[in-house]
């Protein structure tokens, strides 16, 4: 019974809650970017060089990208990473036959040394990528095989002419690796950018101390007026994942852009609560098993089909997403993106159905029919904890359930690569990884001529489907061809036993605003839109 | 000259009669209760390892994904791990790997070490000089560092772990046995059999080796605990057995640390198993040394 004359406990609690929430409400929905502050982010490895045209690692891209612009870029607020906007390109036109791309380049953009950027610099940078001079390494040269010519007819115009129409060409131009360098410097020394940093980007390079940090400050002459919002950033190099978690937990760093494990996310959230914001996204990397088709019985597609039928992907997704960087059950494209397989179609593929008992009975039947009833092999895996090891353990457990005995051989990365390249494996865990979500860029791994065709399959039908989908101008036709490619890859020939899509988890300080997670840790690293809340 | 009655002599002989095995065990328990406790732990480990198939409540390899991170309960006494595998069953099967690697590595390392020690002591001269310098080189590396280096060269596999653990044991045992063999070699009875024309192998195998068996046995029990710990360490560092094979060190490695707050039982129980196993062998080894060392033996 309530005593008269005393305010009730509930009323007092409500008043306290209102009092506590009023200032918080004023700060929390603050959508207006705030200028100032230094963003501190973690990079797990050291950059091998400073040249993005050459390198393939996030360790170089994360600290380096904010100092540069590209011609096109992925829309920094598009979670699918499939919308393209101009960066140094102000506008563009595409000819009716889709073979001529004409770009108007922004005027008045300055390099950090004060010189003006023109179309000549864009041409020189793309020449450096497409036709590198002797001694210069260009990692993505092959992506631009369709380019017939590249011209800069006026200081504000760049024209790309293609040998044939290519659906992915705009995506290729939005590659986060294609930094625009200064033409005069490239002319003097094509390898200057391997050891120096000088672009047109929102931040100016200050210093890099190996094993410690990389510092950059705001570019006050940045062409996009009002940006960047930050005064600067400091990248700190921390290889150990537990030390990375401790740094975010202890507010010594705001963010790590590559990704944390589910366990790390849970630990951070339970330790610091609302001070942490979690962004998650499907990751444009997949993990699966590649059978070596040069070895028996993996040259028999019944055996390969049995191995894919044994996997309970739907239950596996639930279980593994709690402990590993993998989650989505997917086809050849990241779920939720324009070319992704509709769920109803996905379930028609071998091993993607919901009736796992029937699938495993069929798997046993196929193994018996192929004379591989007591199949036993060694699964070669990479000694990288996430997500390779938990996935390997899960695979072995799944295959045991159709009577297949699997030994797990976990190799250090260089030995794993060596085993794959030399074909010294029966079945190996492999993980194709990409940046922009675009079929051309994502499925080239499975072509007969691909340097990463570790299973050594020969499939001219699939090669032809790839070329046709890439050159067609009709989106519906492209979609149809992609589904055919996927059916052949995962259902009919099973050159790759797809497991799951990776899942990117970024728990970061709630102070970090204006940054949107995307399906690749290579995308959206320019940091021009990022700001820090008070 | 004094004459002792015959009865007295007979009574003395009766007092020194040989003890039965049960009596010997009883005497050992009474004299060395800690050693007996260690022996009990070893016996329990052996029983669990040999009867794991019958004793383990679940298949250690099969994951129950509905039961990931299940707390210790009546169904799963020590809880389940991140794959929903029963931790108790994995510890029971893990005892097999621990004992197999521990015994084979210790026996191989100690036997080779003892053989080299005896050869070195008996032959002397250049053989001794050469063998001892090789032992010096091996001894200049800490035991685990040498095992790590060998394991990383050979690659992760059970047989490679045995080799990696056995090699660092060799010089340690060789030194101890060499010292004992040099002392035995100088005994008159060895000189006597040599004078009688016994061959070198006969002298070594029949007259020296049996007399250095006590230090060999002591080193063997002492190295067993270290070998179990080394196996766990190598597995922890990813150089031992590979998942999903149940191994105590492997159970502690990888993501177990990440789940220290969420599911501490994943790391705690394998840790206890390792500690208990090593502790058991060390206690037993110490007591055995005391029992076999004439200087420390009472009476």
Interface residues (C-beta under 8 A of the other chain):
Chain A: X242 X261 X263 X264 X266 X267 X270 X315 X316 X318 X319 X322 X323 X383 X385 X389 X390 X392 X393 X394 X396 X397 X400 X408 X409 X410 X411 X415
Chain B: X61 X62 X63 X65 X68 X82 X83 X84 X155 X156 X238 X242 X243 X244 X245 X254 X255 X257 X258 X259 X261 X262
